[in-house]
Amino acid sequence: MKAAVAYAANAPLKIEDVDVATPGPREVLVKLMASGVCHSDWHILKGEWGDALFPAILGHEGAGVVQSVGDGVTRLKAGDHVILAWRTSCGICEMCQRGFPVLCTASPVAASRPRLAGSGSTLGAAAGLGTFAGYALVPEIAAVLIDADIPFAQAALLGCGVMTGVGAAINTAQVRPGATCAVFGCGGVGLNVIQGCAIAGADMIIAVDMLDNKLDMSRNFGATHLVNASRGDPVQQILDLTHGLGVHYAFEAIGLVPEPFLQSVLCTRRRGVTTWVGHAPLNTPVTIDARALMQEKTIIASMYGSARPHIDFPRLLGLYRDGKLKLDELITRRFELADVNEAFEVLKRGEVARSVLDLETVG
């Protein structure tokens, strides 16, 4: 198959011929039809999560059609349409049994790894998926069955950005109707946090970013107020908008530098809840005065929107069908696999909510 391979940090991806194995027991081979270009892939490409991940096929936000299945697969068959979930679960560890499968301590992984064609060199796959490619070999549990009429590009976005953002609001923080919220960062994940807060019934949703075009996008997803952090202290601006009280819920959805993590705590009111959604680079310390939490404030981190993929993906698609979840509006640009490096450039410049790679014709 063709795949976009990252060999080193800050180097362009190369389109390579890659060999992928046939499905083993409880595995499925998926013909990928679309993949989102996520900020997490950019973290990997910049080397912010370490050099041990290279070389690897990037991409972890994919949807496609089951090509073949291995022995013991009972839920899926060839021809089924699926979204891939980048966190899998064993079903029997403590976290799985308590209802938190994204925190599974024994997540299944594919038994074989893709190989560079004509060599013995194995490749990693981002988040165990590697969706910048023609195919993905994954454990059965990683493929979530969906209706065949759902567009692949929109479906792919549920695989990470939508689930991570919407889930942070409705699953992790459990935003209540009538609440006030602040969301730091209006990228693909932040926009979905915003619409998660809107779906939950929040009354005031304050979008915070340094780019006016991102703030303008946020209105389409439910933001009621805008704060440009480049034009003054965002904490003070949020306090001004909330009559000095602060918000009930704040979310950090940037994951680049320490400041927004701290600001997302300082802008909450008494007993406020701050949810850290952005996956920061390695060694990103956040220093906070302990007294800033003394008014019974809470900080919680969200992994993948506390997702239960086989429950939440169909649930979110139901909201999409009802016009309550915006997926079409998230897709700003579409690229072919050969143009994947350009897709990262527009992400870097902050020009898109989400870019999608069209993979239907990729062998």
Secondary structure, 3 states (H helix, E strand, C coil): CEEEEECCCCCCCEEEEEECCCCCCCEEEEEEEEEEECHHHHHHHCCCCCHHHCCEECCCCEEEEEEEECCCCCCCCCCCEEEECCCCCCCCCHHHHCCCHHHCCCCCCCCCCCEECCCCCECEEHHHCCCCECEEEEEHHHEEEECCCCCHHHHHHHHHHHHHHHHHHHHHCCCCCCCEEEEECCCHHHHHHHHHHHHHCCCEEEEEECCHHHHHHHHHCCCCEEEEHHHCCHHHHHHHHCCCCCEEEEEECCCCCHHHHHHHHHCEEEEEEEEECCCCCCCCCCCCCHHHHCCCCEEEECCHHHCCHHHHHHHHHHHHHCCCCCCHHHEEEEEEHHHHHHHHHHHHCCCCCEEEEECCCCC
